[in-house]
């Protein structure tokens, strides 16, 4: 997928510029607590990232920054709430790849991601991991592809329909020539519970979500997406090493605001978060989770979004994953 090269380049470029802090605005904003809406339940990777940023941002701004979990519909409920909020800088969204995937699949929403929300800063990117229950005999992605083709309708879990993890599983099936049966859950935690019990044999998961279970041996990781192996799972080969390089999906996290939010507010938040991301404690926490910090300007985040939409549209076209 040629678009992936562009997507990776944009991730690298986004680490460059930092917006200046408007001095006058810094004296008046924020005057009250700020909410960051998260479209998934507490404990998942999206929630972890949001709480880490909220803690640091609240300290820097000397005002509470609270995380408000509005789980459901693959993150769409939170995104819709953010899009409908007053554009005053006091309601933000922890944006994810899920909203872009939903746009690519043609899912109807009460808002337009590209028009009703505005980018502030791209926070981090993390690979997907193909994990299986230990009862599955396959030890490599090639062996799992053979297993999936021989079985037919192999079930795979995800945190909800039309999320990046949903389409990642469908994309793997399309590339492997295997028929996959998607089993959506209300949260990543619920999906993980059934995977651990063996009710479903596999899933694509965010690295932070399943790392403890892989380390403990409760789950087996057989491949990671991305251009290189994860330093947290150095023994696990990439999808490309296994011959499935086109299955190069990932999750990302970014801070967004309702369209119409004053540019000075966006610039202030962008500058603060760009100052937060390089901190040793933040980078160490991101590294522990397998996340790559990014940063950059709102314009770079906007360019990344456009490229990401193109990527997922190609994946959707290949898999036929459309809203029923």
C-alpha positions as CSV (number, residue, x, y, z in Angstrom):
1,X,0.0,0.0,0.0
2,X,2.0,3.0,-1.2
3,X,0.0,5.4,1.0
4,X,1.7,3.8,4.0
5,X,5.0,5.3,3.1
6,X,3.5,8.7,3.0
7,X,1.8,8.0,6.4
8,X,5.1,7.0,8.0
9,X,6.8,10.1,6.6
10,X,4.2,12.3,8.0
11,X,4.6,10.7,11.4
12,X,8.3,11.5,11.3
13,X,7.8,15.1,10.0
14,X,5.3,15.8,12.7
15,X,7.9,15.8,15.4
16,X,9.5,19.1,14.0
17,X,7.8,22.4,14.7
18,X,6.3,23.8,17.9
19,X,3.8,26.7,18.0
20,X,4.8,29.7,20.1
21,X,2.8,30.4,23.2
22,X,0.7,33.5,22.9
23,X,1.7,35.6,25.9
24,X,-1.6,37.4,26.3
25,X,-3.7,34.3,26.1
26,X,-1.5,32.5,28.7
27,X,-2.8,35.0,31.3
28,X,-6.5,34.3,30.6
29,X,-6.8,30.7,29.5
30,X,-7.8,28.4,31.0
31,X,-10.0,30.0,33.6
32,X,-11.8,26.7,34.5
33,X,-11.2,22.9,34.3
34,X,-10.7,21.3,30.9
35,X,-12.3,18.0,29.9
36,X,-10.7,15.5,27.6
37,X,-13.3,13.1,26.1
38,X,-12.2,9.5,25.6
39,X,-14.3,7.2,23.5
40,X,-13.3,4.0,25.3
41,X,-13.6,2.6,28.8
42,X,-11.0,3.2,31.5
43,X,-7.9,1.0,31.4
44,X,-7.3,0.8,27.7
45,X,-4.5,2.4,25.8
46,X,-6.6,5.4,24.7
47,X,-7.5,6.1,28.3
48,X,-3.9,5.6,29.5
49,X,-2.6,8.1,27.0
50,X,-5.4,10.6,27.9
51,X,-4.7,10.4,31.6
52,X,-1.0,10.8,31.2
53,X,-1.4,14.0,29.1
54,X,-4.2,15.3,31.3
55,X,-2.0,15.0,34.4
56,X,0.9,16.8,32.8
57,X,-1.2,19.4,31.1
58,X,-3.1,20.2,34.3
59,X,0.1,20.8,36.2
60,X,1.4,23.1,33.5
61,X,-1.8,25.1,33.1
62,X,-2.5,25.2,36.9
63,X,-6.0,24.1,36.3
64,X,-7.6,20.6,36.5
65,X,-7.7,18.6,33.3
66,X,-10.1,15.7,33.7
67,X,-10.7,12.7,31.6
68,X,-14.3,12.0,30.7
69,X,-14.9,8.4,29.4
70,X,-17.8,8.2,27.0
71,X,-17.3,4.7,25.7
72,X,-19.2,3.1,22.9
73,X,-19.6,2.8,19.1
74,X,-15.9,2.5,18.5
75,X,-15.2,6.0,20.0
76,X,-17.9,7.7,17.9
77,X,-20.0,8.7,21.0
78,X,-17.1,10.8,22.4
79,X,-16.3,12.2,19.0
80,X,-19.8,13.3,18.4
81,X,-20.0,14.9,21.9
82,X,-16.8,16.8,21.3
83,X,-17.9,18.0,17.8
84,X,-21.2,19.3,19.4
85,X,-19.4,21.1,22.3
86,X,-18.7,24.8,22.5
87,X,-15.5,25.8,20.7
88,X,-13.9,27.5,23.7
89,X,-11.0,25.2,24.5
90,X,-12.7,23.6,27.6
91,X,-13.8,20.4,25.8
92,X,-11.2,18.4,23.9
93,X,-11.1,14.9,22.4
94,X,-8.5,12.2,22.5
95,X,-8.8,11.3,18.8
96,X,-7.9,7.9,17.6
97,X,-7.6,6.0,14.3
98,X,-11.1,4.6,14.9
99,X,-12.8,7.8,13.8
100,X,-10.9,7.8,10.5
101,X,-11.7,4.1,10.0
102,X,-15.4,4.9,10.5
103,X,-15.2,7.6,7.9
104,X,-13.5,5.2,5.5
105,X,-16.1,2.5,6.0
106,X,-18.9,5.0,5.3
107,X,-20.5,4.8,8.7
108,X,-23.0,7.6,9.2
109,X,-22.3,10.0,12.0
110,X,-23.9,13.3,13.2
111,X,-20.6,15.1,12.6
112,X,-17.9,15.4,9.9
113,X,-14.5,14.4,11.3
114,X,-12.6,16.6,8.9
115,X,-14.9,19.7,9.3
116,X,-16.4,19.6,12.8
117,X,-13.2,18.8,14.7
118,X,-9.9,20.5,14.4
119,X,-6.4,19.0,15.1
120,X,-4.3,20.3,18.0
121,X,-1.4,17.8,18.1
122,X,-0.6,14.2,17.2
123,X,0.5,12.5,20.4
124,X,1.7,9.0,19.7
125,X,1.6,6.0,17.4
126,X,1.7,2.3,18.3
127,X,1.8,-0.9,16.4
128,X,-0.9,-3.6,16.4
129,X,0.0,-7.0,17.7
130,X,-1.6,-10.3,16.3
131,X,-2.2,-12.4,19.5
132,X,-3.7,-15.8,19.9
133,X,-4.9,-18.0,22.7
134,X,-2.3,-20.6,23.8
135,X,-4.6,-23.3,22.6
136,X,-4.0,-22.2,19.0
137,X,-1.2,-24.4,17.6
138,X,0.2,-21.7,15.2
139,X,3.5,-20.2,16.3
140,X,4.0,-17.9,13.3
141,X,1.9,-15.7,11.2
142,X,2.4,-18.0,8.2
143,X,1.2,-21.0,10.3
144,X,-1.8,-19.0,11.5
145,X,-2.7,-18.1,7.9
146,X,-2.7,-21.8,7.1
147,X,-4.8,-22.5,10.2
148,X,-7.3,-19.8,9.3
149,X,-7.7,-20.9,5.7
150,X,-8.2,-24.5,6.8
151,X,-10.8,-23.7,9.4
152,X,-12.9,-21.0,7.8
153,X,-14.8,-18.4,9.8
154,X,-12.1,-18.0,12.4
155,X,-13.4,-15.6,15.0
156,X,-11.4,-12.6,16.0
157,X,-12.3,-10.1,18.7
158,X,-12.1,-6.3,18.7
159,X,-13.1,-3.4,20.8
160,X,-16.0,-2.6,18.5
161,X,-17.2,-2.4,14.9
162,X,-15.4,-0.1,12.5
163,X,-12.4,0.4,14.7
164,X,-8.8,0.1,13.4
165,X,-8.5,-3.3,15.1
166,X,-11.7,-4.5,13.4
167,X,-10.4,-3.6,9.9
168,X,-6.9,-4.9,10.7
169,X,-8.4,-8.4,11.2
170,X,-10.4,-8.1,8.0
171,X,-7.3,-6.9,6.2
172,X,-5.3,-9.9,7.4
173,X,-8.0,-12.2,6.3
174,X,-8.2,-10.6,2.8
175,X,-4.4,-10.8,2.3
176,X,-4.2,-14.4,3.7
177,X,-7.1,-15.6,1.7
178,X,-8.9,-16.7,4.9
179,X,-12.5,-16.1,5.9
180,X,-12.6,-14.3,9.2
181,X,-15.5,-13.8,11.6
182,X,-15.5,-10.5,13.4
183,X,-16.8,-10.5,17.0
184,X,-17.1,-7.0,18.3
185,X,-17.1,-6.1,22.0
186,X,-18.1,-3.0,23.9
187,X,-14.5,-2.4,25.1
188,X,-11.0,-3.7,24.6
189,X,-11.2,-5.1,28.1
190,X,-14.2,-7.2,27.3
191,X,-12.6,-8.5,24.2
192,X,-9.4,-9.4,26.1
193,X,-11.4,-11.3,28.7
194,X,-12.9,-13.6,26.1
195,X,-9.6,-14.0,24.3
196,X,-8.0,-15.0,27.6
197,X,-10.7,-17.5,28.3
198,X,-10.4,-19.0,24.8
199,X,-13.9,-18.1,23.7
200,X,-12.2,-16.4,20.7
201,X,-8.9,-17.6,19.4
202,X,-7.3,-14.4,18.2
203,X,-7.4,-10.6,17.9
204,X,-5.3,-7.7,16.7
205,X,-4.6,-5.6,19.7
206,X,-2.9,-2.4,20.7
207,X,0.5,-3.2,22.3
208,X,-0.2,-1.5,25.7
209,X,-3.4,-3.5,26.1
210,X,-2.0,-7.0,25.8
211,X,1.7,-6.6,26.8
212,X,1.3,-7.9,30.4
213,X,-0.6,-11.0,29.1
214,X,2.0,-11.7,26.5
215,X,4.8,-11.3,29.0
216,X,3.0,-13.7,31.4
217,X,2.4,-16.3,28.7
218,X,-1.4,-16.0,29.0
219,X,-1.4,-15.0,25.3
220,X,1.0,-15.6,22.4
221,X,2.1,-12.8,20.2
222,X,3.0,-14.0,16.7
223,X,3.5,-10.8,14.7
224,X,3.6,-7.0,15.1
225,X,2.8,-4.4,12.5
226,X,5.2,-1.6,11.7
227,X,8.6,-1.3,9.9
228,X,10.6,-2.9,12.7
229,X,10.2,-5.1,15.7
230,X,9.0,-3.6,18.9
231,X,11.8,-3.2,21.6
232,X,9.2,-4.5,24.1
233,X,8.7,-7.7,22.1
234,X,12.0,-8.1,20.3
235,X,11.4,-11.8,19.8
236,X,8.2,-11.2,17.9
237,X,8.7,-10.7,14.1
238,X,7.0,-8.1,12.1
239,X,4.1,-8.9,9.7
240,X,6.5,-8.0,6.9
241,X,9.0,-10.6,8.1
242,X,6.2,-13.2,7.9
243,X,5.3,-12.2,4.3
244,X,2.3,-10.0,5.2
245,X,3.9,-6.5,4.9
246,X,0.7,-5.0,3.5
247,X,-1.0,-5.6,6.8
248,X,0.8,-2.6,8.3
249,X,-1.9,-1.0,10.4
250,X,-1.4,0.9,13.6
251,X,-3.3,2.9,16.2
252,X,-2.6,6.6,16.9
253,X,-3.6,9.1,19.4
254,X,-4.1,12.9,19.0
255,X,-5.7,15.8,20.7
256,X,-8.5,17.5,18.9
257,X,-11.0,20.4,19.6
258,X,-14.4,21.5,18.2
259,X,-14.1,23.4,15.0
260,X,-14.0,27.1,15.6
261,X,-11.9,27.0,18.7
262,X,-9.8,30.2,18.7
263,X,-6.4,29.8,17.1
264,X,-4.7,31.2,20.1
265,X,-6.2,28.5,22.3
266,X,-5.1,25.8,19.8
267,X,-1.6,27.3,19.7
268,X,-1.3,27.4,23.4
269,X,-2.4,23.8,23.9
270,X,-0.2,22.7,21.0
271,X,2.8,24.4,22.6
272,X,2.1,22.9,26.0
273,X,1.7,19.4,24.8
274,X,4.8,19.6,22.6
275,X,6.7,20.7,25.7
276,X,5.2,17.7,27.6
277,X,6.1,14.9,25.2
278,X,9.9,15.1,25.5
279,X,9.9,15.0,29.3
280,X,11.8,12.0,30.6
281,X,8.9,10.7,32.7
282,X,6.5,10.9,29.8
283,X,8.8,9.4,27.3
284,X,9.6,6.6,29.7
285,X,5.9,5.9,30.2
286,X,5.3,5.9,26.5
287,X,8.3,3.6,25.9
288,X,7.0,1.2,28.6
289,X,3.7,1.1,26.7
290,X,5.3,0.6,23.3
291,X,4.2,4.0,22.1
292,X,6.2,6.4,19.9
293,X,5.8,10.0,20.9
294,X,5.2,12.4,17.9
295,X,4.2,16.0,18.5
296,X,4.3,18.7,15.8
297,X,2.0,21.4,14.5
298,X,-1.8,21.3,13.9
299,X,-1.1,21.6,10.2
300,X,1.1,18.5,10.3
301,X,-1.6,16.6,12.2
302,X,-4.2,17.7,9.6
303,X,-2.0,16.4,6.8
304,X,-1.5,13.1,8.6
305,X,-5.3,12.8,9.0
306,X,-5.9,13.2,5.3
307,X,-3.2,10.6,4.5
308,X,-4.6,8.2,7.1
309,X,-8.1,8.5,5.6
310,X,-6.6,7.5,2.2
311,X,-4.8,4.5,3.8
312,X,-8.0,3.1,5.5
313,X,-10.1,3.7,2.5
314,X,-7.7,1.4,0.5
315,X,-7.9,-1.2,3.3
316,X,-11.7,-1.0,3.4
317,X,-11.9,-1.3,-0.4
318,X,-9.7,-4.5,-0.2
319,X,-11.6,-6.1,2.6
320,X,-15.1,-5.0,1.7
321,X,-15.7,-3.8,5.3
322,X,-18.7,-1.6,4.8
323,X,-21.5,-0.4,7.1
324,X,-24.3,-2.9,6.8
